[in-house]
Amino acid sequence: MLFNFAFTEGKYNGSNLSVLGRNGVLSEVREMPVVGGSGLLRFARGYAQARTQERDVNTGDAVVEYNVYVFHY
């Protein structure tokens, strides 16, 4: 799974974090690495933990909580 967190307000407005990794959706907590970023988060490293809060098996919709821990320069 590859996705970007885009910041649209505050100090990090215009910056992004890129996360790439396996998202085993049946696991309670999934950990994926932060592989980079842009703007003020250029060269960012860290990890994201994903937890599914709600899931609708009929529609496939889900609410997922992401906690992201980042080091940047």
All heavy atoms as TSV, in Angstrom:
chain	resi	resn	atom	element	x	y	z
A	1	MET	N	N	0.852	-1.162	0.000
A	1	MET	CA	C	0.000	0.000	0.000
A	1	MET	C	C	0.901	1.228	0.000
A	1	MET	O	O	1.886	1.290	0.730
A	1	MET	CB	C	-0.873	-0.038	1.253
A	1	MET	CG	C	-1.767	1.118	1.408
A	1	MET	SD	S	-2.886	0.774	2.771
A	1	MET	CE	C	-3.470	2.381	3.083
A	2	LEU	N	N	0.571	2.183	-0.821
A	2	LEU	CA	C	1.285	3.463	-0.872
A	2	LEU	C	C	0.273	4.574	-0.686
A	2	LEU	O	O	-0.777	4.582	-1.332
A	2	LEU	CB	C	1.981	3.629	-2.225
A	2	LEU	CG	C	2.565	5.005	-2.522
A	2	LEU	CD1	C	3.698	5.322	-1.559
A	2	LEU	CD2	C	3.041	5.078	-3.952
A	3	PHE	N	N	0.559	5.491	0.218
A	3	PHE	CA	C	-0.302	6.652	0.358
A	3	PHE	C	C	0.497	7.829	0.893
A	3	PHE	O	O	1.586	7.669	1.444
A	3	PHE	CB	C	-1.538	6.375	1.221
A	3	PHE	CG	C	-1.252	5.923	2.614
A	3	PHE	CD1	C	-1.251	6.822	3.657
A	3	PHE	CD2	C	-1.021	4.587	2.891
A	3	PHE	CE1	C	-0.999	6.397	4.952
A	3	PHE	CE2	C	-0.783	4.150	4.181
A	3	PHE	CZ	C	-0.763	5.058	5.215
A	4	ASN	N	N	-0.059	9.010	0.687
A	4	ASN	CA	C	0.567	10.246	1.131
A	4	ASN	C	C	-0.371	10.975	2.083
A	4	ASN	O	O	-1.570	11.052	1.832
A	4	ASN	CB	C	0.862	11.164	-0.062
A	4	ASN	CG	C	1.910	10.593	-0.969
A	4	ASN	OD1	O	3.003	10.285	-0.537
A	4	ASN	ND2	N	1.567	10.427	-2.230
A	5	PHE	N	N	0.192	11.488	3.160
A	5	PHE	CA	C	-0.537	12.389	4.044
A	5	PHE	C	C	-0.176	13.802	3.610
A	5	PHE	O	O	1.000	14.178	3.636
A	5	PHE	CB	C	-0.128	12.187	5.508
A	5	PHE	CG	C	-0.652	10.925	6.121
A	5	PHE	CD1	C	0.191	9.855	6.350
A	5	PHE	CD2	C	-1.979	10.811	6.479
A	5	PHE	CE1	C	-0.272	8.691	6.931
A	5	PHE	CE2	C	-2.462	9.640	7.052
A	5	PHE	CZ	C	-1.598	8.587	7.282
A	6	ALA	N	N	-1.151	14.579	3.207
A	6	ALA	CA	C	-0.925	15.955	2.764
A	6	ALA	C	C	-1.371	16.920	3.860
A	6	ALA	O	O	-2.487	16.813	4.371
A	6	ALA	CB	C	-1.702	16.231	1.482
A	7	PHE	N	N	-0.496	17.841	4.218
A	7	PHE	CA	C	-0.799	18.843	5.238
A	7	PHE	C	C	-1.298	20.105	4.557
A	7	PHE	O	O	-0.666	20.603	3.623
A	7	PHE	CB	C	0.437	19.131	6.092
A	7	PHE	CG	C	0.871	17.948	6.911
A	7	PHE	CD1	C	1.669	16.956	6.367
A	7	PHE	CD2	C	0.438	17.805	8.214
A	7	PHE	CE1	C	2.053	15.853	7.112
A	7	PHE	CE2	C	0.808	16.704	8.971
A	7	PHE	CZ	C	1.615	15.728	8.408
A	8	THR	N	N	-2.427	20.627	5.024
A	8	THR	CA	C	-3.048	21.776	4.364
A	8	THR	C	C	-3.185	23.000	5.267
A	8	THR	O	O	-3.721	24.008	4.830
A	8	THR	CB	C	-4.447	21.394	3.832
A	8	THR	OG1	O	-5.259	20.959	4.927
A	8	THR	CG2	C	-4.345	20.292	2.787
A	9	GLU	N	N	-2.699	22.899	6.505
A	9	GLU	CA	C	-2.777	24.026	7.427
A	9	GLU	C	C	-1.567	24.036	8.338
A	9	GLU	O	O	-0.866	23.033	8.488
A	9	GLU	CB	C	-4.037	23.935	8.301
A	9	GLU	CG	C	-5.330	24.067	7.552
A	9	GLU	CD	C	-6.537	24.006	8.474
A	9	GLU	OE1	O	-6.357	23.948	9.712
A	9	GLU	OE2	O	-7.650	24.005	7.965
A	10	GLY	N	N	-1.345	25.159	8.987
A	10	GLY	CA	C	-0.316	25.256	10.014
A	10	GLY	C	C	1.102	25.251	9.481
A	10	GLY	O	O	1.358	25.495	8.302
A	11	LYS	N	N	2.035	24.953	10.369
A	11	LYS	CA	C	3.460	25.001	10.064
A	11	LYS	C	C	3.838	24.124	8.873
A	11	LYS	O	O	4.713	24.471	8.088
A	11	LYS	CB	C	4.250	24.559	11.298
A	11	LYS	CG	C	5.736	24.509	11.094
A	11	LYS	CD	C	6.461	24.069	12.357
A	11	LYS	CE	C	7.948	23.945	12.103
A	11	LYS	NZ	N	8.667	23.525	13.320
A	12	TYR	N	N	3.191	22.962	8.708
A	12	TYR	CA	C	3.551	22.003	7.663
A	12	TYR	C	C	2.681	22.119	6.413
A	12	TYR	O	O	2.689	21.234	5.568
A	12	TYR	CB	C	3.520	20.581	8.229
A	12	TYR	CG	C	4.504	20.415	9.358
A	12	TYR	CD1	C	4.076	20.407	10.686
A	12	TYR	CD2	C	5.859	20.315	9.107
A	12	TYR	CE1	C	4.990	20.283	11.723
A	12	TYR	CE2	C	6.777	20.190	10.136
A	12	TYR	CZ	C	6.332	20.176	11.434
A	12	TYR	OH	O	7.242	20.069	12.452
A	13	ASN	N	N	1.942	23.217	6.274
A	13	ASN	CA	C	1.094	23.437	5.108
A	13	ASN	C	C	1.911	23.274	3.820
A	13	ASN	O	O	2.977	23.864	3.679
A	13	ASN	CB	C	0.488	24.836	5.161
A	13	ASN	CG	C	-0.465	25.095	4.023
A	13	ASN	OD1	O	-1.068	24.175	3.489
A	13	ASN	ND2	N	-0.599	26.346	3.645
A	14	GLY	N	N	1.427	22.449	2.908
A	14	GLY	CA	C	2.109	22.209	1.643
A	14	GLY	C	C	3.098	21.058	1.683
A	14	GLY	O	O	3.652	20.680	0.658
A	15	SER	N	N	3.336	20.487	2.852
A	15	SER	CA	C	4.254	19.355	2.986
A	15	SER	C	C	3.479	18.041	2.920
A	15	SER	O	O	2.268	18.008	3.131
A	15	SER	CB	C	5.006	19.438	4.320
A	15	SER	OG	O	5.778	20.614	4.387
A	16	ASN	N	N	4.193	16.947	2.622
A	16	ASN	CA	C	3.593	15.619	2.537
A	16	ASN	C	C	4.468	14.592	3.226
A	16	ASN	O	O	5.682	14.761	3.309
A	16	ASN	CB	C	3.463	15.176	1.070
A	16	ASN	CG	C	2.488	16.013	0.309
A	16	ASN	OD1	O	1.301	15.938	0.527
A	16	ASN	ND2	N	3.006	16.828	-0.590
A	17	LEU	N	N	3.844	13.511	3.696
A	17	LEU	CA	C	4.548	12.324	4.177
A	17	LEU	C	C	4.154	11.157	3.292
A	17	LEU	O	O	2.970	10.980	2.981
A	17	LEU	CB	C	4.153	11.978	5.616
A	17	LEU	CG	C	4.742	12.807	6.719
A	17	LEU	CD1	C	4.156	12.363	8.057
A	17	LEU	CD2	C	6.245	12.691	6.736
A	18	SER	N	N	5.124	10.334	2.902
A	18	SER	CA	C	4.858	9.159	2.070
A	18	SER	C	C	5.042	7.891	2.888
A	18	SER	O	O	6.073	7.711	3.533
A	18	SER	CB	C	5.802	9.132	0.869
A	18	SER	OG	O	5.589	10.265	0.062
A	19	VAL	N	N	4.036	7.018	2.841
A	19	VAL	CA	C	4.051	5.760	3.579
A	19	VAL	C	C	3.915	4.626	2.562
A	19	VAL	O	O	3.084	4.684	1.655
A	19	VAL	CB	C	2.891	5.709	4.600
A	19	VAL	CG1	C	2.841	4.382	5.310
A	19	VAL	CG2	C	3.009	6.857	5.593
A	20	LEU	N	N	4.752	3.598	2.711
A	20	LEU	CA	C	4.744	2.469	1.785
A	20	LEU	C	C	4.936	1.194	2.584
A	20	LEU	O	O	5.891	1.075	3.347
A	20	LEU	CB	C	5.889	2.606	0.776
A	20	LEU	CG	C	6.150	1.427	-0.140
A	20	LEU	CD1	C	5.000	1.250	-1.107
A	20	LEU	CD2	C	7.457	1.626	-0.891
A	21	GLY	N	N	4.041	0.231	2.434
A	21	GLY	CA	C	4.203	-1.032	3.146
A	21	GLY	C	C	2.984	-1.912	3.022
A	21	GLY	O	O	1.968	-1.535	2.449
A	22	ARG	N	N	3.095	-3.102	3.587
A	22	ARG	CA	C	1.999	-4.066	3.571
A	22	ARG	C	C	0.963	-3.668	4.608
A	22	ARG	O	O	1.292	-3.362	5.749
A	22	ARG	CB	C	2.534	-5.460	3.888
A	22	ARG	CG	C	1.492	-6.525	3.799
A	22	ARG	CD	C	2.093	-7.917	3.991
A	22	ARG	NE	N	1.096	-8.932	3.820
A	22	ARG	CZ	C	0.224	-9.282	4.754
A	22	ARG	NH1	N	0.248	-8.683	5.931
A	22	ARG	NH2	N	-0.673	-10.215	4.529
A	23	ASN	N	N	-0.302	-3.697	4.188
A	23	ASN	CA	C	-1.402	-3.360	5.077
A	23	ASN	C	C	-2.287	-4.591	5.234
A	23	ASN	O	O	-3.279	-4.752	4.526
A	23	ASN	CB	C	-2.199	-2.170	4.515
A	23	ASN	CG	C	-3.262	-1.691	5.460
A	23	ASN	OD1	O	-3.319	-2.093	6.615
A	23	ASN	ND2	N	-4.123	-0.826	4.984
A	24	GLY	N	N	-1.897	-5.476	6.141
A	24	GLY	CA	C	-2.680	-6.689	6.398
A	24	GLY	C	C	-3.942	-6.328	7.161
A	24	GLY	O	O	-3.935	-6.294	8.391
A	25	VAL	N	N	-5.023	-6.057	6.453
A	25	VAL	CA	C	-6.224	-5.466	7.050
A	25	VAL	C	C	-6.885	-6.322	8.129
A	25	VAL	O	O	-7.675	-5.818	8.915
A	25	VAL	CB	C	-7.261	-5.083	5.975
A	25	VAL	CG1	C	-6.722	-4.005	5.077
A	25	VAL	CG2	C	-7.687	-6.295	5.176
A	26	LEU	N	N	-6.564	-7.602	8.180
A	26	LEU	CA	C	-7.153	-8.447	9.213
A	26	LEU	C	C	-6.368	-8.411	10.521
A	26	LEU	O	O	-6.825	-8.924	11.538
A	26	LEU	CB	C	-7.296	-9.881	8.708
A	26	LEU	CG	C	-8.224	-10.050	7.504
A	26	LEU	CD1	C	-8.283	-11.511	7.077
A	26	LEU	CD2	C	-9.613	-9.512	7.808
A	27	SER	N	N	-5.187	-7.792	10.523
A	27	SER	CA	C	-4.402	-7.646	11.751
A	27	SER	C	C	-4.955	-6.496	12.574
A	27	SER	O	O	-5.427	-5.490	12.025
A	27	SER	CB	C	-2.935	-7.352	11.419
A	27	SER	OG	O	-2.380	-8.415	10.688
A	28	GLU	N	N	-4.884	-6.619	13.891
A	28	GLU	CA	C	-5.410	-5.563	14.762
A	28	GLU	C	C	-4.636	-4.263	14.586
A	28	GLU	O	O	-5.220	-3.191	14.462
A	28	GLU	CB	C	-5.349	-6.007	16.225
A	28	GLU	CG	C	-5.951	-4.987	17.171
A	28	GLU	CD	C	-5.945	-5.455	18.615
A	28	GLU	OE1	O	-5.793	-6.652	18.864
A	28	GLU	OE2	O	-6.090	-4.587	19.492
A	29	VAL	N	N	-3.304	-4.341	14.582
A	29	VAL	CA	C	-2.448	-3.172	14.373
A	29	VAL	C	C	-1.493	-3.491	13.237
A	29	VAL	O	O	-0.871	-4.544	13.217
A	29	VAL	CB	C	-1.632	-2.824	15.645
A	29	VAL	CG1	C	-0.719	-1.641	15.386
A	29	VAL	CG2	C	-2.556	-2.541	16.808
A	30	ARG	N	N	-1.427	-2.583	12.254
A	30	ARG	CA	C	-0.512	-2.745	11.134
A	30	ARG	C	C	0.539	-1.648	11.197
A	30	ARG	O	O	0.213	-0.501	11.489
A	30	ARG	CB	C	-1.254	-2.626	9.789
A	30	ARG	CG	C	-2.073	-3.837	9.455
A	30	ARG	CD	C	-3.498	-3.729	9.881
A	30	ARG	NE	N	-4.224	-2.660	9.208
A	30	ARG	CZ	C	-5.354	-2.162	9.677
A	30	ARG	NH1	N	-5.868	-2.581	10.791
A	30	ARG	NH2	N	-5.987	-1.215	9.023
A	31	GLU	N	N	1.792	-2.014	10.935
A	31	GLU	CA	C	2.879	-1.036	10.957
A	31	GLU	C	C	3.475	-0.930	9.564
A	31	GLU	O	O	3.784	-1.933	8.937
A	31	GLU	CB	C	3.946	-1.456	11.962
A	31	GLU	CG	C	5.008	-0.400	12.156
A	31	GLU	CD	C	5.944	-0.752	13.292
A	31	GLU	OE1	O	5.471	-0.873	14.437
A	31	GLU	OE2	O	7.138	-0.900	13.008
A	32	MET	N	N	3.608	0.320	9.095
A	32	MET	CA	C	4.149	0.583	7.768
A	32	MET	C	C	5.188	1.691	7.872
A	32	MET	O	O	5.023	2.628	8.654
A	32	MET	CB	C	3.021	1.010	6.823
A	32	MET	CG	C	1.997	-0.081	6.570
A	32	MET	SD	S	0.474	0.522	5.855
A	32	MET	CE	C	-0.405	1.060	7.317
A	33	PRO	N	N	6.260	1.617	7.090
A	33	PRO	CA	C	7.311	2.627	7.193
A	33	PRO	C	C	6.957	3.930	6.481
A	33	PRO	O	O	6.328	3.935	5.433
A	33	PRO	CB	C	8.515	1.964	6.520
A	33	PRO	CG	C	7.921	0.991	5.573
A	33	PRO	CD	C	6.642	0.524	6.202
A	34	VAL	N	N	7.405	5.049	7.073
A	34	VAL	CA	C	7.404	6.345	6.390
A	34	VAL	C	C	8.680	6.366	5.566
A	34	VAL	O	O	9.778	6.225	6.111
A	34	VAL	CB	C	7.378	7.515	7.397
A	34	VAL	CG1	C	7.563	8.847	6.683
A	34	VAL	CG2	C	6.085	7.510	8.194
A	35	VAL	N	N	8.556	6.499	4.249
A	35	VAL	CA	C	9.713	6.390	3.364
A	35	VAL	C	C	10.208	7.730	2.840
A	35	VAL	O	O	11.203	7.779	2.121
A	35	VAL	CB	C	9.422	5.437	2.180
A	35	VAL	CG1	C	9.190	4.021	2.690
A	35	VAL	CG2	C	8.246	5.924	1.359
A	36	GLY	N	N	9.551	8.812	3.204
A	36	GLY	CA	C	10.014	10.126	2.752
A	36	GLY	C	C	8.947	11.170	2.929
A	36	GLY	O	O	7.899	10.933	3.535
A	37	GLY	N	N	9.220	12.328	2.391
A	37	GLY	CA	C	8.285	13.430	2.481
A	37	GLY	C	C	8.710	14.548	1.561
A	37	GLY	O	O	9.688	14.442	0.821
A	38	SER	N	N	7.975	15.638	1.628
A	38	SER	CA	C	8.308	16.808	0.821
A	38	SER	C	C	8.130	18.056	1.669
A	38	SER	O	O	7.564	18.012	2.759
A	38	SER	CB	C	7.419	16.867	-0.425
A	38	SER	OG	O	6.081	17.130	-0.051
A	39	GLY	N	N	8.583	19.174	1.145
A	39	GLY	CA	C	8.480	20.435	1.871
A	39	GLY	C	C	9.294	20.387	3.146
A	39	GLY	O	O	10.439	19.929	3.141
A	40	LEU	N	N	8.720	20.808	4.255
A	40	LEU	CA	C	9.424	20.788	5.542
A	40	LEU	C	C	9.689	19.369	6.036
A	40	LEU	O	O	10.488	19.169	6.943
A	40	LEU	CB	C	8.633	21.555	6.598
A	40	LEU	CG	C	8.555	23.064	6.408
A	40	LEU	CD1	C	7.666	23.689	7.489
A	40	LEU	CD2	C	9.942	23.689	6.444
A	41	LEU	N	N	9.051	18.382	5.431
A	41	LEU	CA	C	9.221	16.993	5.843
A	41	LEU	C	C	10.128	16.210	4.888
A	41	LEU	O	O	10.148	14.983	4.905
A	41	LEU	CB	C	7.851	16.314	5.962
A	41	LEU	CG	C	6.949	16.957	7.019
A	41	LEU	CD1	C	5.545	16.384	6.934
A	41	LEU	CD2	C	7.524	16.788	8.405
A	42	ARG	N	N	10.891	16.933	4.081
A	42	ARG	CA	C	11.843	16.277	3.171
A	42	ARG	C	C	12.790	15.401	3.971
A	42	ARG	O	O	13.208	15.762	5.056
A	42	ARG	CB	C	12.626	17.350	2.423
A	42	ARG	CG	C	13.533	16.801	1.344
A	42	ARG	CD	C	14.250	17.923	0.607
A	42	ARG	NE	N	13.290	18.766	-0.096
A	42	ARG	CZ	C	13.245	20.102	0.033
A	42	ARG	NH1	N	14.083	20.725	0.825
A	42	ARG	NH2	N	12.367	20.791	-0.634
A	43	PHE	N	N	13.096	14.210	3.460
A	43	PHE	CA	C	13.962	13.214	4.109
A	43	PHE	C	C	13.358	12.634	5.389
A	43	PHE	O	O	14.072	12.081	6.218
A	43	PHE	CB	C	15.355	13.771	4.415
A	43	PHE	CG	C	16.103	14.217	3.215
A	43	PHE	CD1	C	16.506	15.533	3.074
A	43	PHE	CD2	C	16.418	13.319	2.211
A	43	PHE	CE1	C	17.204	15.957	1.957
A	43	PHE	CE2	C	17.118	13.722	1.088
A	43	PHE	CZ	C	17.515	15.045	0.955
A	44	ALA	N	N	12.049	12.738	5.559
A	44	ALA	CA	C	11.396	12.197	6.758
A	44	ALA	C	C	11.543	10.681	6.813
A	44	ALA	O	O	11.538	9.998	5.784
A	44	ALA	CB	C	9.915	12.579	6.767
A	45	ARG	N	N	11.670	10.165	8.018
A	45	ARG	CA	C	11.714	8.725	8.268
A	45	ARG	C	C	10.872	8.440	9.505
A	45	ARG	O	O	10.763	9.279	10.393
A	45	ARG	CB	C	13.142	8.234	8.514
A	45	ARG	CG	C	14.042	8.336	7.310
A	45	ARG	CD	C	13.611	7.330	6.237
A	45	ARG	NE	N	14.444	7.409	5.053
A	45	ARG	CZ	C	14.122	8.054	3.949
A	45	ARG	NH1	N	12.995	8.711	3.877
A	45	ARG	NH2	N	14.918	8.042	2.908
A	46	GLY	N	N	10.302	7.244	9.568
A	46	GLY	CA	C	9.508	6.873	10.731
A	46	GLY	C	C	8.598	5.710	10.401
A	46	GLY	O	O	8.895	4.914	9.515
A	47	TYR	N	N	7.475	5.658	11.093
A	47	TYR	CA	C	6.521	4.576	10.848
A	47	TYR	C	C	5.110	5.036	11.173
A	47	TYR	O	O	4.898	5.997	11.917
A	47	TYR	CB	C	6.883	3.325	11.647
A	47	TYR	CG	C	6.837	3.493	13.147
A	47	TYR	CD1	C	5.703	3.112	13.859
A	47	TYR	CD2	C	7.907	4.018	13.851
A	47	TYR	CE1	C	5.649	3.252	15.232
A	47	TYR	CE2	C	7.863	4.164	15.213
A	47	TYR	CZ	C	6.733	3.785	15.909
A	47	TYR	OH	O	6.680	3.937	17.272
A	48	ALA	N	N	4.161	4.337	10.579
A	48	ALA	CA	C	2.740	4.597	10.824
A	48	ALA	C	C	2.115	3.316	11.357
A	48	ALA	O	O	2.409	2.225	10.872
A	48	ALA	CB	C	2.043	5.014	9.540
A	49	GLN	N	N	1.265	3.463	12.358
A	49	GLN	CA	C	0.498	2.339	12.873
A	49	GLN	C	C	-0.965	2.572	12.523
A	49	GLN	O	O	-1.514	3.638	12.811
A	49	GLN	CB	C	0.644	2.211	14.380
A	49	GLN	CG	C	2.011	1.761	14.819
A	49	GLN	CD	C	2.095	1.605	16.317
A	49	GLN	OE1	O	1.408	2.293	17.066
A	49	GLN	NE2	N	2.952	0.704	16.754
A	50	ALA	N	N	-1.579	1.581	11.900
A	50	ALA	CA	C	-2.979	1.667	11.491
A	50	ALA	C	C	-3.815	0.716	12.332
A	50	ALA	O	O	-3.429	-0.427	12.566
A	50	ALA	CB	C	-3.120	1.317	10.018
A	51	ARG	N	N	-4.970	1.206	12.786
A	51	ARG	CA	C	-5.928	0.394	13.535
A	51	ARG	C	C	-7.312	0.634	12.949
A	51	ARG	O	O	-7.752	1.779	12.853
A	51	ARG	CB	C	-5.958	0.799	15.007
A	51	ARG	CG	C	-4.747	0.426	15.786
A	51	ARG	CD	C	-4.888	0.898	17.253
A	51	ARG	NE	N	-3.764	0.487	18.037
A	51	ARG	CZ	C	-2.609	1.135	18.098
A	51	ARG	NH1	N	-2.451	2.236	17.396
A	51	ARG	NH2	N	-1.627	0.694	18.843
A	52	THR	N	N	-8.000	-0.432	12.586
A	52	THR	CA	C	-9.362	-0.293	12.075
A	52	THR	C	C	-10.297	-0.089	13.254
A	52	THR	O	O	-10.351	-0.909	14.166
A	52	THR	CB	C	-9.767	-1.539	11.268
A	52	THR	OG1	O	-8.837	-1.698	10.196
A	52	THR	CG2	C	-11.176	-1.390	10.717
A	53	GLN	N	N	-11.043	1.012	13.227
A	53	GLN	CA	C	-11.985	1.344	14.294
A	53	GLN	C	C	-13.371	0.780	14.000
A	53	GLN	O	O	-14.062	0.333	14.904
A	53	GLN	CB	C	-12.064	2.862	14.477
A	53	GLN	CG	C	-10.742	3.499	14.858
A	53	GLN	CD	C	-10.226	2.991	16.189
A	53	GLN	OE1	O	-10.979	2.853	17.145
A	53	GLN	NE2	N	-8.944	2.707	16.251
A	54	GLU	N	N	-13.786	0.866	12.733
A	54	GLU	CA	C	-15.093	0.360	12.321
A	54	GLU	C	C	-14.962	-0.245	10.935
A	54	GLU	O	O	-14.145	0.208	10.132
A	54	GLU	CB	C	-16.128	1.494	12.234
A	54	GLU	CG	C	-16.418	2.188	13.533
A	54	GLU	CD	C	-17.402	3.332	13.351
A	54	GLU	OE1	O	-18.230	3.277	12.419
A	54	GLU	OE2	O	-17.330	4.282	14.133
A	55	ARG	N	N	-15.773	-1.276	10.664
A	55	ARG	CA	C	-15.752	-1.894	9.340
A	55	ARG	C	C	-17.167	-2.334	8.997
A	55	ARG	O	O	-17.861	-2.927	9.813
A	55	ARG	CB	C	-14.826	-3.099	9.362
A	55	ARG	CG	C	-14.675	-3.782	8.043
A	55	ARG	CD	C	-13.808	-5.005	8.130
A	55	ARG	NE	N	-12.871	-4.916	9.231
A	55	ARG	CZ	C	-11.650	-5.412	9.224
A	55	ARG	NH1	N	-11.219	-6.039	8.174
A	55	ARG	NH2	N	-10.869	-5.305	10.273
A	56	ASP	N	N	-17.600	-2.033	7.776
A	56	ASP	CA	C	-18.902	-2.481	7.275
A	56	ASP	C	C	-18.639	-3.566	6.241
A	56	ASP	O	O	-18.180	-3.283	5.130
A	56	ASP	CB	C	-19.658	-1.308	6.648
A	56	ASP	CG	C	-21.065	-1.671	6.233
A	56	ASP	OD1	O	-21.314	-2.848	5.875
A	56	ASP	OD2	O	-21.933	-0.772	6.269
A	57	VAL	N	N	-18.922	-4.810	6.591
A	57	VAL	CA	C	-18.626	-5.931	5.690
A	57	VAL	C	C	-19.521	-5.922	4.448
A	57	VAL	O	O	-19.162	-6.501	3.422
A	57	VAL	CB	C	-18.721	-7.290	6.424
A	57	VAL	CG1	C	-17.643	-7.414	7.469
A	57	VAL	CG2	C	-20.099	-7.489	7.014
A	58	ASN	N	N	-20.660	-5.246	4.513
A	58	ASN	CA	C	-21.566	-5.188	3.360
A	58	ASN	C	C	-21.071	-4.235	2.281
A	58	ASN	O	O	-21.205	-4.514	1.091
A	58	ASN	CB	C	-22.976	-4.793	3.798
A	58	ASN	CG	C	-23.595	-5.826	4.722
A	58	ASN	OD1	O	-23.466	-7.021	4.472
A	58	ASN	ND2	N	-24.233	-5.373	5.776
A	59	THR	N	N	-20.517	-3.101	2.697
A	59	THR	CA	C	-20.071	-2.091	1.722
A	59	THR	C	C	-18.558	-2.099	1.516
A	59	THR	O	O	-18.068	-1.546	0.543
A	59	THR	CB	C	-20.476	-0.679	2.182
A	59	THR	OG1	O	-19.788	-0.368	3.391
A	59	THR	CG2	C	-21.980	-0.568	2.368
A	60	GLY	N	N	-17.814	-2.678	2.472
A	60	GLY	CA	C	-16.351	-2.640	2.395
A	60	GLY	C	C	-15.761	-1.365	2.959
A	60	GLY	O	O	-14.551	-1.168	2.938
A	61	ASP	N	N	-16.615	-0.466	3.461
A	61	ASP	CA	C	-16.142	0.787	4.046
A	61	ASP	C	C	-15.516	0.528	5.412
A	61	ASP	O	O	-15.921	-0.386	6.129
A	61	ASP	CB	C	-17.295	1.783	4.211
A	61	ASP	CG	C	-17.847	2.262	2.884
A	61	ASP	OD1	O	-17.133	2.139	1.871
A	61	ASP	OD2	O	-18.991	2.754	2.863
A	62	ALA	N	N	-14.542	1.365	5.767
A	62	ALA	CA	C	-13.899	1.228	7.074
A	62	ALA	C	C	-13.440	2.595	7.559
A	62	ALA	O	O	-13.151	3.487	6.770
A	62	ALA	CB	C	-12.703	0.290	6.983
A	63	VAL	N	N	-13.377	2.736	8.879
A	63	VAL	CA	C	-12.782	3.898	9.527
A	63	VAL	C	C	-11.474	3.421	10.140
A	63	VAL	O	O	-11.477	2.498	10.963
A	63	VAL	CB	C	-13.710	4.487	10.616
A	63	VAL	CG1	C	-13.024	5.621	11.351
A	63	VAL	CG2	C	-15.031	4.929	10.005
A	64	VAL	N	N	-10.364	4.031	9.718
A	64	VAL	CA	C	-9.045	3.593	10.151
A	64	VAL	C	C	-8.340	4.743	10.859
A	64	VAL	O	O	-8.315	5.870	10.359
A	64	VAL	CB	C	-8.195	3.109	8.950
A	64	VAL	CG1	C	-6.825	2.665	9.417
A	64	VAL	CG2	C	-8.914	1.983	8.226
A	65	GLU	N	N	-7.778	4.456	12.027
A	65	GLU	CA	C	-6.990	5.427	12.790
A	65	GLU	C	C	-5.515	5.209	12.448
A	65	GLU	O	O	-5.024	4.077	12.469
A	65	GLU	CB	C	-7.194	5.205	14.280
A	65	GLU	CG	C	-6.270	6.000	15.165
A	65	GLU	CD	C	-6.376	5.598	16.625
A	65	GLU	OE1	O	-7.252	4.785	16.978
A	65	GLU	OE2	O	-5.565	6.097	17.409
A	66	TYR	N	N	-4.810	6.293	12.112
A	66	TYR	CA	C	-3.374	6.224	11.832
A	66	TYR	C	C	-2.629	7.044	12.876
A	66	TYR	O	O	-2.940	8.216	13.082
A	66	TYR	CB	C	-3.051	6.794	10.444
A	66	TYR	CG	C	-3.487	5.900	9.325
A	66	TYR	CD1	C	-4.739	6.046	8.741
A	66	TYR	CD2	C	-2.649	4.903	8.849
A	66	TYR	CE1	C	-5.145	5.216	7.711
A	66	TYR	CE2	C	-3.043	4.066	7.810
A	66	TYR	CZ	C	-4.295	4.236	7.249
A	66	TYR	OH	O	-4.689	3.410	6.238
A	67	ASN	N	N	-1.658	6.432	13.540
A	67	ASN	CA	C	-0.719	7.139	14.411
A	67	ASN	C	C	0.617	7.107	13.691
A	67	ASN	O	O	1.131	6.036	13.360
A	67	ASN	CB	C	-0.599	6.451	15.772
A	67	ASN	CG	C	-1.859	6.639	16.580
A	67	ASN	OD1	O	-2.271	7.752	16.849
A	67	ASN	ND2	N	-2.487	5.539	16.959
A	68	VAL	N	N	1.181	8.298	13.432
A	68	VAL	CA	C	2.396	8.403	12.634
A	68	VAL	C	C	3.489	9.028	13.477
A	68	VAL	O	O	3.293	10.072	14.102
A	68	VAL	CB	C	2.140	9.243	11.364
A	68	VAL	CG1	C	3.387	9.304	10.495
A	68	VAL	CG2	C	0.968	8.669	10.566
A	69	TYR	N	N	4.655	8.365	13.493
A	69	TYR	CA	C	5.819	8.817	14.245
A	69	TYR	C	C	6.924	9.138	13.248
A	69	TYR	O	O	7.301	8.277	12.451
A	69	TYR	CB	C	6.263	7.724	15.212
A	69	TYR	CG	C	5.143	7.310	16.154
A	69	TYR	CD1	C	4.236	6.331	15.805
A	69	TYR	CD2	C	4.992	7.959	17.386
A	69	TYR	CE1	C	3.208	5.968	16.646
A	69	TYR	CE2	C	3.957	7.604	18.232
A	69	TYR	CZ	C	3.065	6.609	17.856
A	69	TYR	OH	O	2.036	6.266	18.700
A	70	VAL	N	N	7.416	10.388	13.269
A	70	VAL	CA	C	8.310	10.861	12.216
A	70	VAL	C	C	9.514	11.595	12.793
A	70	VAL	O	O	9.387	12.392	13.716
A	70	VAL	CB	C	7.555	11.816	11.264
A	70	VAL	CG1	C	8.473	12.403	10.216
A	70	VAL	CG2	C	6.392	11.109	10.608
A	71	PHE	N	N	10.676	11.321	12.199
A	71	PHE	CA	C	11.874	12.123	12.400
A	71	PHE	C	C	12.111	12.893	11.106
A	71	PHE	O	O	12.004	12.323	10.024
A	71	PHE	CB	C	13.121	11.242	12.654
A	71	PHE	CG	C	13.082	10.532	13.967
A	71	PHE	CD1	C	12.748	9.190	14.016
A	71	PHE	CD2	C	13.390	11.195	15.137
A	71	PHE	CE1	C	12.713	8.518	15.223
A	71	PHE	CE2	C	13.345	10.535	16.353
A	71	PHE	CZ	C	13.006	9.189	16.387
A	72	HIS	N	N	12.398	14.178	11.226
A	72	HIS	CA	C	12.719	14.947	10.013
A	72	HIS	C	C	13.766	15.989	10.382
A	72	HIS	O	O	14.013	16.278	11.542
A	72	HIS	CB	C	11.471	15.583	9.385
A	72	HIS	CG	C	10.825	16.635	10.235
A	72	HIS	ND1	N	11.146	17.958	10.115
A	72	HIS	CD2	C	9.893	16.553	11.201
A	72	HIS	CE1	C	10.422	18.651	10.990
A	72	HIS	NE2	N	9.666	17.820	11.655
A	73	TYR	N	N	14.379	16.536	9.344
A	73	TYR	CA	C	15.480	17.487	9.555
A	73	TYR	C	C	15.031	18.899	9.388
A	73	TYR	O	O	14.125	19.197	8.693
A	73	TYR	CB	C	16.608	17.181	8.550
A	73	TYR	CG	C	17.093	15.763	8.682
A	73	TYR	CD1	C	16.591	14.758	7.885
A	73	TYR	CD2	C	18.050	15.438	9.629
A	73	TYR	CE1	C	17.030	13.456	8.003
A	73	TYR	CE2	C	18.494	14.137	9.763
A	73	TYR	CZ	C	17.983	13.162	8.950
A	73	TYR	OH	O	18.425	11.874	9.090
